[in-house]
Amino acid sequence: MQASPEKAESVAESRADDLARPIAKGRVARANILRRWVRWTSIPVASYLVMLWMMMALEDSLIFFPSVYPEGFWQPVGFQFEDAWFTASDGIHLHGWYVPHPQPRAVVLFAHGNAGNISHRTEILELLANRLGVSVLIFDYRGYGRSEGRPSGAGILADARAARRWLAERAKMSEAEVVLMGESLGGAVLVDLAAKDGARALILENTFSSLPDVAAFHYPWVPVKLFMRTQLNSTKKIRDYHGPLLQIHGDADTIIPLALAERLYDAANPPKQFVLIRGGDHNDPRTPAFVQALDQFFAGLAVTPTESKSRSHTD
């Protein structure tokens, strides 16, 4: 007996529904899985993006760690100093200590690192003035110590320029005759000054290639090189400096790894010398090897230009 056309069509539709039902269920299951995946991944992704935004917004707070007066040791012993007050090009009033020597081997502008203030650097001031026989001005960036304002990348560069101007006037010499010496962040500040205006000599202690390089070392999971506004790219800038360079770095530095210091040194022009402090970490006390390197470097600066061409340098 032959089924009616209507019944055959109904059976066909029923079979089609039976075949389509597993397909639909599979699509629904996949959609549910996708929705759950989006739900679970959106939370960490959103958190990561918020973290990136916060790091960008708080960049200066992650770079600069100033100690404001009266925090610190403002009545040092072991050396005589005078307060230095001067003004940056944007009107910010700045403060430093000038430690004069009656017969200086050199006149030094010292720029400190990103934390504390000048009162935490009495050890290096006593070393430079009493043991090495140089006159030295150490200054606080804006927002540090007794200096006004808030620190920023552009601001600290302007502060160094104002400090050197004051020092040259006080020592009755040209700005180009001043020896620039910087530790850590201060080294990058003075690379900028030396590259733009020259210097009698440049001394870098535990200094980095660029600030994004340091940030990438400490935060490898963050694309800091794409987002950082403050670059302090010393590797690029130092190519424009042509003068004596002494670079000192510890091979156990946990803040600025040795590789970043070597990258900076490789970019520098001769004459240059690199002194490696064995076992030296970033904030360790200065060693006899450090003192000896400075002593020999200052002695070499007293050599006339003709004589200095015959001296050997560590490249």
Secondary structure per residue as TSV (DSSP state, phi and psi in degrees):
chain	resnum	aa	ss	phi	psi
A	1	M	-	360.0	130.7
A	2	Q	-	-92.2	132.9
A	3	A	-	-69.6	148.2
A	4	S	-	-67.7	155.4
A	5	P	H	-58.2	-36.5
A	6	E	H	-64.7	-43.3
A	7	K	H	-66.3	-40.4
A	8	A	H	-62.3	-39.2
A	9	E	H	-66.4	-38.0
A	10	S	H	-65.4	-41.4
A	11	V	H	-63.7	-40.4
A	12	A	H	-63.9	-41.6
A	13	E	H	-65.5	-37.5
A	14	S	H	-64.6	-42.7
A	15	R	H	-64.1	-39.1
A	16	A	H	-63.6	-39.6
A	17	D	H	-64.7	-39.8
A	18	D	H	-62.2	-36.8
A	19	L	H	-74.6	-34.8
A	20	A	H	-76.8	-27.5
A	21	R	H	-60.4	-47.0
A	22	P	H	-62.8	-35.4
A	23	I	H	-63.8	-43.6
A	24	A	H	-64.3	-42.3
A	25	K	H	-61.2	-39.5
A	26	G	H	-64.1	-40.1
A	27	R	H	-65.4	-41.5
A	28	V	H	-63.8	-41.8
A	29	A	H	-62.9	-43.6
A	30	R	H	-64.8	-38.9
A	31	A	H	-64.0	-39.5
A	32	N	H	-64.6	-41.3
A	33	I	H	-62.5	-43.3
A	34	L	H	-62.6	-43.9
A	35	R	H	-61.9	-41.7
A	36	R	H	-65.1	-39.6
A	37	W	H	-63.6	-45.0
A	38	V	H	-62.1	-41.6
A	39	R	H	-63.0	-44.8
A	40	W	H	-75.8	-33.3
A	41	T	H	-82.1	-26.3
A	42	S	H	-64.8	-30.8
A	43	I	H	-67.0	-53.5
A	44	P	H	-67.0	-33.8
A	45	V	H	-65.0	-44.8
A	46	A	H	-63.4	-40.4
A	47	S	H	-63.2	-40.9
A	48	Y	H	-63.1	-43.5
A	49	L	H	-66.5	-38.8
A	50	V	H	-63.5	-41.0
A	51	M	H	-62.3	-42.6
A	52	L	H	-61.0	-42.9
A	53	W	H	-63.2	-42.7
A	54	M	H	-64.8	-39.9
A	55	M	H	-64.3	-38.0
A	56	M	H	-68.3	-42.4
A	57	A	H	-68.0	-32.6
A	58	L	T	-103.9	23.6
A	59	E	H	-54.5	-47.9
A	60	D	H	-61.9	-35.4
A	61	S	H	-69.0	-23.9
A	62	L	H	-87.2	-12.2
A	63	I	H	-100.3	-45.8
A	64	F	-	-105.9	131.5
A	65	F	E	-128.8	71.9
A	66	P	E	-76.4	148.6
A	67	S	-	-106.6	125.0
A	68	V	B	-98.5	141.9
A	69	Y	T	-53.7	135.1
A	70	P	T	-96.0	13.5
A	71	E	S	-63.6	131.1
A	72	G	S	126.9	-162.9
A	73	F	-	-123.0	90.6
A	74	W	-	-95.8	5.1
A	75	Q	S	-125.9	68.5
A	76	P	-	-70.2	155.9
A	77	V	-	-118.8	158.5
A	78	G	S	104.0	-13.6
A	79	F	S	-159.1	154.6
A	80	Q	-	-97.9	140.1
A	81	F	-	-142.7	164.1
A	82	E	E	-126.2	146.2
A	83	D	E	-70.9	136.4
A	84	A	E	-113.6	124.8
A	85	W	E	-120.3	129.8
A	86	F	E	-153.1	173.9
A	87	T	E	-127.4	133.7
A	88	A	-	-75.0	169.1
A	89	S	T	-63.6	-22.2
A	90	D	T	-96.9	11.6
A	91	G	S	92.1	0.8
A	92	I	-	-74.6	129.5
A	93	H	E	-85.1	131.0
A	94	L	E	-123.3	159.5
A	95	H	E	-134.5	148.1
A	96	G	E	-154.8	178.8
A	97	W	E	-116.6	131.9
A	98	Y	E	-109.2	123.7
A	99	V	E	-113.2	99.3
A	100	P	-	-83.4	153.3
A	101	H	-	-120.5	138.3
A	102	P	S	-62.9	-33.0
A	103	Q	S	-135.6	74.8
A	104	P	-	-71.8	139.9
A	105	R	S	-72.4	-27.4
A	106	A	-	-160.3	164.7
A	107	V	E	-115.6	122.3
A	108	V	E	-118.4	134.8
A	109	L	E	-101.4	121.3
A	110	F	E	-109.8	127.1
A	111	A	E	-113.0	123.4
A	112	H	-	-85.9	180.0
A	113	G	-	-78.4	-163.8
A	114	N	S	-87.0	-2.1
A	115	A	E	-125.4	156.2
A	116	G	E	78.4	-145.4
A	117	N	-	-159.2	-174.5
A	118	I	G	-63.2	-28.3
A	119	S	G	-69.7	-12.3
A	120	H	G	-91.1	6.8
A	121	R	-	-118.0	30.2
A	122	T	H	-65.1	-30.0
A	123	E	H	-63.5	-44.3
A	124	I	H	-73.1	-31.7
A	125	L	H	-66.1	-43.8
A	126	E	H	-64.6	-38.2
A	127	L	I	-63.2	-48.4
A	128	L	I	-67.0	-44.8
A	129	A	I	-77.9	-47.9
A	130	N	I	-87.2	-39.2
A	131	R	I	-94.9	-33.8
A	132	L	S	-104.3	-9.1
A	133	G	-	69.7	42.3
A	134	V	-	-121.7	155.4
A	135	S	E	-87.1	142.3
A	136	V	E	-143.8	139.1
A	137	L	E	-113.3	123.4
A	138	I	E	-111.8	139.3
A	139	F	E	-133.0	156.4
A	140	D	-	-98.7	133.5
A	141	Y	-	-63.1	163.2
A	142	R	T	-54.1	134.3
A	143	G	T	87.8	-5.8
A	144	Y	S	-107.3	147.7
A	145	G	B	54.3	-123.1
A	146	R	T	-101.0	6.6
A	147	S	-	-81.0	145.7
A	148	E	-	-78.2	173.2
A	149	G	S	85.7	-168.8
A	150	R	-	-125.2	138.6
A	151	P	-	-69.8	145.5
A	152	S	-	-154.4	164.8
A	153	G	H	-59.9	-49.1
A	154	A	H	-68.9	-34.7
A	155	G	H	-65.2	-43.5
A	156	I	H	-69.0	-27.1
A	157	L	H	-69.6	-39.9
A	158	A	H	-65.8	-35.0
A	159	D	H	-64.4	-41.6
A	160	A	H	-64.3	-38.5
A	161	R	H	-64.2	-41.9
A	162	A	H	-67.2	-37.4
A	163	A	H	-64.5	-42.8
A	164	R	H	-66.5	-35.9
A	165	R	H	-62.4	-44.6
A	166	W	H	-62.9	-44.0
A	167	L	H	-63.4	-43.5
A	168	A	H	-62.9	-39.6
A	169	E	H	-67.4	-41.7
A	170	R	H	-66.9	-38.9
A	171	A	H	-87.4	-2.1
A	172	K	T	55.9	57.4
A	173	M	S	-148.0	168.5
A	174	S	-	-77.6	154.9
A	175	E	G	-61.9	-31.3
A	176	A	G	-68.8	-16.0
A	177	E	G	-87.3	-6.8
A	178	V	-	-78.3	135.1
A	179	V	E	-84.7	130.8
A	180	L	E	-101.6	127.5
A	181	M	E	-133.5	123.0
A	182	G	E	-134.1	142.2
A	183	E	E	-106.2	134.0
A	184	S	T	53.4	-118.9
A	185	L	H	-56.8	-36.8
A	186	G	H	-61.4	-29.7
A	187	G	H	-63.5	-42.2
A	188	A	H	-64.8	-37.5
A	189	V	H	-60.6	-43.1
A	190	L	H	-83.0	-22.1
A	191	V	H	-61.1	-42.6
A	192	D	H	-60.1	-44.5
A	193	L	H	-66.0	-43.9
A	194	A	H	-67.1	-38.5
A	195	A	H	-67.3	-35.6
A	196	K	H	-83.9	-37.6
A	197	D	H	-122.7	-4.0
A	198	G	-	79.9	173.5
A	199	A	-	-167.5	159.6
A	200	R	S	-63.7	-38.7
A	201	A	E	-166.2	164.8
A	202	L	E	-131.5	127.5
A	203	I	E	-120.9	124.3
A	204	L	E	-119.7	125.0
A	205	E	E	-117.5	116.7
A	206	N	S	53.2	49.7
A	207	T	-	-105.2	153.6
A	208	F	-	-103.2	168.7
A	209	S	S	-75.4	-45.6
A	210	S	-	-159.4	158.0
A	211	L	H	-67.6	-40.4
A	212	P	H	-61.2	-31.6
A	213	D	H	-62.8	-40.6
A	214	V	H	-66.8	-44.5
A	215	A	H	-62.7	-39.7
A	216	A	H	-65.0	-32.1
A	217	F	H	-66.8	-40.7
A	218	H	H	-86.3	-25.5
A	219	Y	-	-128.7	69.6
A	220	P	T	-66.2	-16.2
A	221	W	T	-92.1	4.5
A	222	V	S	-119.1	131.0
A	223	P	-	-76.7	62.5
A	224	V	H	-62.6	-31.1
A	225	K	H	-66.7	-19.1
A	226	L	H	-86.9	-24.2
A	227	F	H	-114.4	-17.7
A	228	M	-	-70.0	130.7
A	229	R	S	-83.6	-38.0
A	230	T	-	-86.2	110.2
A	231	Q	-	-95.7	-48.9
A	232	L	-	43.4	56.6
A	233	N	-	-81.4	84.7
A	234	S	H	-69.4	-30.7
A	235	T	H	-59.8	-40.1
A	236	K	H	-74.4	-42.2
A	237	K	H	-72.3	-36.1
A	238	I	G	-66.4	-17.0
A	239	R	G	-64.3	-21.0
A	240	D	G	-92.2	0.7
A	241	Y	-	-97.8	129.6
A	242	H	-	-127.0	96.3
A	243	G	S	-179.4	175.9
A	244	P	-	-61.9	137.3
A	245	L	E	-130.5	130.1
A	246	L	E	-119.1	121.4
A	247	Q	E	-120.0	128.1
A	248	I	E	-124.0	133.9
A	249	H	E	-154.4	144.6
A	250	G	E	-86.8	143.5
A	251	D	T	-83.2	0.2
A	252	A	T	-119.2	26.7
A	253	D	-	-69.8	118.8
A	254	T	S	-93.5	-7.4
A	255	I	S	-97.7	-50.1
A	256	I	S	-122.1	100.5
A	257	P	-	-61.2	152.5
A	258	L	H	-54.9	-35.2
A	259	A	H	-59.1	-34.4
A	260	L	H	-71.9	-35.8
A	261	A	H	-66.2	-41.7
A	262	E	H	-65.4	-35.2
A	263	R	H	-62.5	-40.9
A	264	L	H	-66.5	-45.1
A	265	Y	H	-62.9	-40.0
A	266	D	H	-62.4	-28.5
A	267	A	H	-83.0	-13.2
A	268	A	S	-80.0	153.0
A	269	N	-	-85.2	151.6
A	270	P	S	-73.9	159.5
A	271	P	S	-78.6	137.5
A	272	K	E	-148.8	154.8
A	273	Q	E	-142.7	134.8
A	274	F	E	-114.8	124.8
A	275	V	E	-113.1	120.6
A	276	L	E	-96.2	126.6
A	277	I	E	-95.6	109.2
A	278	R	T	-65.6	126.2
A	279	G	T	74.5	7.2
A	280	G	-	-80.8	125.3
A	281	D	-	-96.1	176.3
A	282	H	T	-62.1	-44.0
A	283	N	T	-109.4	21.6
A	284	D	-	-70.0	155.3
A	285	P	-	-59.7	149.4
A	286	R	-	-67.2	138.6
A	287	T	-	-96.3	166.3
A	288	P	H	-56.4	-34.0
A	289	A	H	-64.5	-36.6
A	290	F	H	-63.2	-48.1
A	291	V	H	-63.0	-42.3
A	292	Q	H	-63.7	-41.3
A	293	A	H	-62.3	-42.8
A	294	L	H	-65.1	-43.8
A	295	D	H	-58.8	-47.0
A	296	Q	H	-67.3	-35.2
A	297	F	H	-67.2	-45.0
A	298	F	H	-64.0	-37.3
A	299	A	H	-63.3	-38.2
A	300	G	H	-67.8	-27.8
A	301	L	H	-69.0	-21.0
A	302	A	T	-78.3	-11.9
A	303	V	S	-73.1	140.3
A	304	T	-	-66.6	157.0
A	305	P	H	-53.5	-39.9
A	306	T	H	-64.5	-43.7
A	307	E	H	-67.5	-35.1
A	308	S	H	-67.0	-22.2
A	309	K	T	-66.1	-24.9
A	310	S	T	-90.5	-4.3
A	311	R	S	-80.4	148.4
A	312	S	-	-89.0	146.9
A	313	H	-	-128.0	148.8
A	314	T	-	-85.4	111.8
A	315	D	-	-102.0	360.0
